[in-house]
């Protein structure tokens, strides 16, 4: 099973705001997660790992955006 933008947002409601986390951004990180994570290493927790990968990079993007806008950076 592969996570989708909808399933990711359901699992992590903090990322449900499409104005803050647009679908193309979430889709990009989902695609990247499945390219970067090695299925044989992750086994039956690959989707969970992919979800956490996406969450991590969306959070970093948000921190970077806040820093660029004069807010507290990371």
N, C-alpha and C positions, 0 to 999 in steps of 0.2 A: 504494500500500500504506500502511496506517495501522498504527502500532505498537500493541501490546497490552501489558497489564500483564505477561503471561507473557514476551513477546519482550523487553520492556524489562529485566526481571529476568535473563533469559538473557544479554543483552548487557552488563549492568552487575551482576555478581554481588554487589558490595558493597551493593546494595539488595535483596537476596533475602530478608532477614529480615522476615517479615510482621508480627512483633510491633513492630518498630521503624518499619517503613514499611508501614502497612496498605494493602490493595488500594484502598479508597475514596480515600485520599490520592494514591496513584499515578494512579488513574483520573482524579481531578480535574485533576491537572497535565497528563496526556495530552490531555484535552479542551481545556484552556486553551491548550496549545501550538498545537493545530491552529486555534484561533480567533485567536491572536495572530500567528502566523507567516504571511507572505504567500507563497502557493504560487508565484506568478510570480517572485518574487525568489529563493526557495530552489531552485526547479527540481527536479532529480533528487536533491538532498540534503535534501529536506524532512523525511524520516523521521529522518535523522541529526540534523538541527537540532532536531526535536521531542524526540528522546531526550536531547540535551544540555540542552535547556530543562528537561525533567523532572528530570534529574540535578541541575541547578543549584538549582532551587527546593526539592527534597527536602533537599539539603545545607543550604540556608539555614534551612529549618524545623528541622532537627536541631540546628544551631548555636543557634538561638533557644530551643529546648526545653532545651538544656544550660544556657544562660544563665539561664533562668527557674528551673531546678532548683538554681541555685547553682554550676553548673559554669562553665567558661570560655565566655563568650559571644563573639559575633562582632564 
